[in-house]
Amino acid sequence: MFRFIAVFVAFLPLLVSAQGGEINWMTIEEAQAAQKKVPKKIMMDVYTHWCGPCKMLDAQTFHNADVVKYVNENYYAVKFNAEHPADIDFKGNTYTNPNFDPSKTGRNGVHELSRALGVSAYPTIIFLDEDLNTISPVTGYKTAQQLELYLKFFFSDEYKSVTTKEQWQAYQENFTPEFK
């Protein structure tokens, strides 16, 4: 029995890395600094600590090996708690959460940055271009294959030529997911 446990513990790191590893999350301030050195698009996960679908997105989709690899290679990934109490500097403006109440244990005040980015539900993934302009919010839980469509659509700049509902529907119908 001891030998089995020793072998299992020895291979545990391989099992964890095979599940996808970790996205290289950063703050929005860190992403802005990185943008100045090497411009990349930003994928921002806007979540709250009480949101069930947010937890599913984090546990399942954001730990998928294909998602981790694609995001780490092509985006700066930002995690942002929409009820965060601290001030945040973004694009030369300071955003706060004036209604945050540290004595609350559930839902709390909504951060001004969340409102400025147009977040109306959780989770929302905000895609920003290399100049920190909002490309689009994507609301709700997404599987790895559902998120893949958006990751590749925005990274490739195809969103710039898709201007009608019909073109978007055609893009979705013709998209072949590769993520497992």
N, C-alpha and C positions, 0 to 999 in steps of 0.2 A: 504494500500500500504506500509506504514511504517513497519507494522508487517512482510510482505513478505520479504522486504529488510533485516530486522533484522534477520530473520530465514535463509535467503540465506547467509548472512555474517557469521553467526554462523557455518554453515555447509561447508563453503568454504575450510577450512583446510582439512576436510575429503575428499572433491572432489579432491583436489590437490594431497593428498597422495595416493588416489585410482588410480590416473593416473600413478603412478610409483615412485614418489619421486625423489631423486637425486643420481647420482653416486658420490661416495666420490673421487672426482678428486684431484690429487696432482701434483707437479712438478716432473721432472725426478730426481732431487736432493733429494727430500723428499722420493721418491720411493726407491732410492738406500740406504738411511739411514734406511728405514723400512725393506728392504731386509736383512740387517745385524742382525736385531732383530728377525724377523719372515719371513723366505724365502717364497715367493709366485711368481707366474708368473706375468708378467706385460702386460697389454693391453694399448698401447699408441695410442691415437687418434692424428694423424698428420693432421693439418688443416691449412687453411689460412682464413683471415677475409673476403675476396672477393669471396670465393668459395660457390656457391649455394648448391651443394650436401652436402658439409660439414655442412651447416646450417640445412639442412633436417635431416641429420644423428643425429645431436645434438638435434633438436627439437622433432623428432619422435622416432627413435630407442633408443637413450640414455635416454629417459624418459619413455620407456616402463617398466612397473612394474616388469616383469619377467627378463628383461635385467638388470635393476638396482639391483635387489636382487642377481642374479647370479654373476654379476661382483663384487659387494661389498663383497660377501662371499668368492670368489675364486681368485680374482686378485687384484693387485694394479693398479688403473686406472690413467693414465697420460694423460693430455692434453698438446699438444705441438704445438705452432704456428710455422710453418715452415719458417716464415719470421721474427721471434723474433729477436730483436736487441741485446739482452744481451748475454754475454759469458755463456756457460754452461759446467760444469764439468761432464763427463760421462766416467766411467771405467778408471779413471786416466788420461784422456785426456781433454784438454780444446778446445771447439768448439766455433766458433764465426760466425758472419754474417758480413763479411768485406764490402759487397756491399749494406748494408742497408742504405737507404737515408730517413731521417726523414721528408723531404719535400714532399715525394711522398705520394699520397693518395690511389693509387691502388696497383697493384702488386709491390713487393719490392724484395730486395736481398734474396736469398735462404740461410737459415742457414746451416752451415757446418755439423751439427749433422743430419739434414734431408738427406743430401747427403750420409753421412757415413752409415746411416741405409738403404740406397738404395731406398728412396722414389722418385718416378718418376711422381706421379699424386696425386691429392687431391680429396677426403679424402683418406688417407691410414691408416689402423690400423696395427700397428706393434705389434706382439706378441713376448715377450722376456721370456726366461726361468729364473729359480731361480738364475742362474749365470750371468744374463744380456746378454746372447747370443741371437741373433735373431733367433727365430723359423721360422717366416714367416711374410711377409707383406701381407695384404689383402687390395686390392685397390678398391675404388669406394663405392658408397652408398649401404648400406645393410639394409634390413628390420630386424625387431627383429628376425623373424624365420630364415632368411639367416645368421645373425650373430650368432645365437644359435649354428648352426652347427660347426662354427669355435671355439667358446668359449668352447664347450664341447670336441671337438676334441683335442685341445691343452691342456686343463686342465687335461684331462685323460691320457695324454702322448700317445694316440693312434697314433699320428703322427710319432712316432719313429718306428712303425712297418708297416706303409703304405709307401712303397718305389717305387711303380710303378703307372703310370697313370691309369691302370686298377683297382688297389686296391683303389685308390682315387675315381674313378667313382662308384665302388661298395659300398664304404663307404657312399657316398652321396645318392645313390639310396636306401640304407637300413636305412638311418637316418630318424627317425620320430620326427619332431619338437613337442615340448610341450609348447613353449612360445605362448602367445596369442597376 
